[in-house]
Amino acid sequence: MPCAHLDTVAKFFRALADPTRLKLLEYILGGERTSADCVAHAGISQPRVSVHLSCLVDCGYVTARRDGRRLRYSVGDPRVADLIVLARSLAADNASALTCCTRIPDSQD
């Protein structure tokens, strides 16, 4: 089923399309973080951070482990770091085209 596969790959990228999720993921790449760490880093409310972290966990980018009353988040697959580095490089190389693109709206978050 090629269509289902393409839909899955598209969903894989949509999970990274949110600037807040991308910011949190890059932060977690630096080492294991608590939810409170992520809230302080992102500068948004705890409930919003929890929603974004849940998405990252559900999509397999991040793992969560319970440590007493806290959840600790870490990157579950080391290839995620490679993906982020490659994405940043590609975005930098295509910055002017991406800036001028009117088909994909700028994020509101």
Secondary structure, 3 states (H helix, E strand, C coil): CHHHHHHHHHHHHHHHCCHHHHHHHHHHHCCCEEHHHHHHHHCCCHHHHHHHHHHHHHCCCEEEEEECCEEEEEECCCHHHHHHHHHHHHHHHCHHHHHHCCCCCCCCC
